Amino acid sequence: MAKIILSLLTSAAIVAATNVGVGYTLNIEGRHTMYFGSTSSDCKIVDDVDEGAIYFKNRLAGESVKVYGNFDEKSFLSKMHARLVFEEIGENFRCGYYYSPKIRGYKSINGKKVNLHIAVTESGTTVGTPIIFGSY
């Protein structure tokens, strides 16, 4: 009986360890926001997430970071092996939509895989995965 209980406890610990996340998925200094639930407008948005945050990985739909200070976009994209899928440029912003094999999952936009989104505005840079929800 003790072996059965130990086996069940071990199995539960393994399941918990593989389904529970701690901290950020984007290791960038800045103000972190996480999106839980669906990737649509009804997702739960949690702002100013603490570095030690604990969450269920299967509920995490995405994350974004409002970057503090200077951001070396070229170096970050190289480190992520990201390729540009498409870009939007407006009067006061530039948005790059990328695909990185280092990021699990993706969203399909116009039939193309996207899992990294970088928005540069007059107020700074925001990096999101798979895309930035809300404003940047």
Buried (B, 14 or more C-beta within 10 A) or exposed (E): EEEEEEEEEEEEEEEEEEEEBEEBBBEBEBBBBBBBEEBEEEBEBBEEBEEEBEBEEEBBBBBBBBBEEEBEBEEBBEEBEBEEBEEEEEEEEBBBBBBBEEBEEBBEBEEEBBBBBBBBBEEBBBBBBBBBBEEB
